[in-house]
Amino acid sequence: MRFLPLILAHLRRNWIRSLLTVLAMAVCIFLICTLRTFVAAVDQNLRTANASRLVTRHAVSLVFNVPVSYQERIASVPGVRRVAKVVWFGGARRVGDFSDFFPNLAVEADPYLDIYPEFLLTPDQRRAFLADQRGCVIGPDTAQRFGWKVGDTFSLESFIPPYRTGRPFDFVVSAIYATDEARYPGTDRTLMLFHYNYLWEATGRRIGVGNYALEIDDPGKAGVISRTIDEMFDNSDAQTKTETEAAFRASFVALAGNLALLLNSIGLAVSFTILLVTANTMAMAVRDRRTEIGVLKTLGFSSARVMGLILGEAALLGAAGGAIGLALSQVMIRALPRLPFIGNAVRGFRDLGLSPAVGSLGFGTALLIAFLAGIVPAVLAYRARITDLLRQT
C-alpha cells in the first residue's frame, strides 16, 4: 500500500488515457455480467420445469396448430393422466404496440388448472372463472402493472392472423392467481389464462390447438409415452412432436438460435477487444516512462519491484473498470423489466438480478484482462537495463 501514491501519480500523468481505459473495461464487464445474467435466468427457467408434464405440438414448427381431434387419442395413451388444449393468443391492448404486452394463453381451463397447480386459486375463484366464458385469470405482477382487480374488464386483440376476428376480445378478471415460491419455485407471475372455447367460438371453430399440455403418471416413462403419441400420428397430415416441458421451453429459446453460444461469443469478442485496448494503454504508459523507470532502478528499486508497480497499475485499472461495470450491470438488470420489448421477454423471470457468481466472474475477468494486458510491459521493464532506459534517443 505504501507505493499506492506512486501508482496513482503514474495514472494521473495521462489521466484522459487512464479514464478511457477504465471506461472501456467497465463497458466490457457490464456486457459480460448483463449477458451472463440473462443466460442464467433462461437456464433457471428451464430447470424449474415439471418432469411429470409433457407437451405435444406440431412436428414442423410451433407456428402450426394441430387438430382438435387429437385430444381423445392422446388421452387414451396409457400413462397419460390429463390433457388440456393450449393456444398462444398473442393478444395486445393496442395492435402493433408491444410496449405493454404480456403473455396470454387460451386454455381448456379445468384440466389445465389441474395440470398446473402452481397457479393457486381459491375454490370460489376457480368456480367464478369456470362459470364465465369471458372470464380470465391473471398473474399478480400483471395485475399490479396495470392496476387491475377482480371484476375489471379490458380488451385484447391478437397479432396472429387466425385469431383476428375484426374486433377485440373482451375479458373480465375473474381471479388473480397466487404463487408459492417454496413449493413451486420460478412460477411465472405475468401470465393471463382465458377459456379456449371463447377463442374457438369467436373464430368460427376454424382454429386448431397450439399444443396439448399433458400430465403423466410416471416421469420415468416420459420417453415411452412421447414416442407412443408421436407414432400414432406418423401418417397424418399434422405429425406431432411430444417433449418434456423443459424441452418445450427450450424450443422457444431456440427460435432465437443458440442463445447461450451467441451471448457468450459476444462477451468473448468484447473481452478480447478490451484486452487489446488495455494492453496498448499499458505499453504506451511504460514506453512514455522509460526514463522514470531507469531512475527508479538507479535509486535502488529492484527489477521485481518495478515489475510489481506496473502490474499494480494494471490491476488498479482493472479493479476500477470492474467495479464500475458491475454497478452499471446491476442498474441495467433492474431496469430491464421496465424497458419496451426487452421487458416483455424478461419480465417472467423470477429473481432476475446480478448473482454473486456472475459478479465474481465479471470482476475476475476484469482483473484477468488487466493482468494479461500488463504482464508483457512489466516483463520488458523487468528485463531492461538501466543504461538502455536512460539512453537518450
ABEGO torsion letter per residue (X at the ends): XAAAAAAAAAAAABAAAAAAAAAAAAAAAAAAAAAAAAAAAAAAAAAABBAABBBBBBAABAABBBBAAAAAAAAABBGBABBBBBBBAGBBABBGBAAABBBBBBBBAAAAAAABAABBBBAAAAAAAAABAABBBBBAAAAAAAGBBBGBBBBBBBABAAABAGBBBBBBBABBBBBBAAABBGBBAABBBBBAAAAAAAAGGABBBABBBBBBABAAAAAAAAAAAAAAAAABABBBBBBBAAAAAAAAAAAAEBAAAAAAAAAAAAAAAAAAAAAAAAAAAAAAAAAAAAAAAAAGBBAAAAAAAAAAAAAAAAAAAAAAAAAAAAAAAAAAAABBGAAAAAAABBGBBBBAAAAAAAAAAAAAAAAAAAAAAAAAAAABBAAAAABBX
